[in-house]
Amino acid sequence: MLKPTPQSISITQKTVSTSCENCSKLTEIEGQRVCFENGKIIRLVEDASAIPLLKMYCHAWQRDKNK
């Protein structure tokens, strides 16, 4: 019987852009928004700064054809 081998999963974090809402790479897992980009999982978080930087569009944005 084959034993499963653990795989290291790289998870990074970035702030949510306005383009995330209609992107096919956006997924919600257990209440957390994540993005799958080039084989990596990116956790999306709100910008908590008092004056948030204007991050309108993601460089890897991909339109969701289901919306």
C-alpha positions in Angstrom: 0.0 0.0 0.0 1.3 3.4 -0.9 1.8 5.9 1.9 0.7 9.5 1.1 3.6 11.9 1.1 3.1 15.4 2.6 3.5 18.2 0.1 4.5 21.7 1.2 1.9 24.2 0.2 3.1 27.8 -0.1 0.5 30.3 1.2 1.2 34.0 0.8 -1.1 36.9 1.7 -2.1 40.1 -0.1 -4.9 42.7 0.1 -8.1 42.3 -1.8 -8.4 44.4 -4.9 -11.7 45.4 -6.5 -11.0 43.1 -9.4 -11.2 40.0 -7.1 -15.0 40.1 -6.9 -15.4 38.9 -10.4 -12.3 36.8 -10.9 -12.3 33.1 -11.7 -9.3 32.6 -9.4 -11.2 33.7 -6.2 -12.5 31.0 -4.0 -13.9 31.1 -0.4 -12.9 28.2 1.9 -14.3 28.1 5.4 -15.0 31.8 5.4 -11.5 32.8 4.1 -11.1 34.3 0.6 -8.2 32.8 -1.3 -6.8 33.1 -4.8 -5.1 30.4 -6.9 -2.3 32.0 -8.9 0.4 30.1 -10.8 0.1 27.0 -8.5 0.2 29.1 -5.4 -2.5 29.8 -2.8 -2.8 33.5 -1.9 -4.9 34.5 1.2 -6.8 37.7 0.5 -7.3 40.1 3.4 -8.9 43.5 3.8 -6.5 46.5 4.0 -6.7 47.6 7.6 -4.7 50.8 7.3 -6.4 54.1 8.1 -5.8 55.4 4.5 -5.7 52.3 2.3 -3.6 52.3 -0.8 -5.6 52.3 -4.0 -5.1 48.7 -5.3 -7.7 48.6 -8.0 -6.7 45.6 -10.2 -4.7 42.5 -9.8 -1.9 41.8 -12.3 -3.1 38.2 -12.8 -6.8 39.0 -13.0 -8.8 36.4 -15.0 -12.5 37.1 -15.7 -15.0 34.7 -14.3 -17.3 33.6 -17.1 -19.9 32.2 -14.7 -20.8 35.7 -13.3 
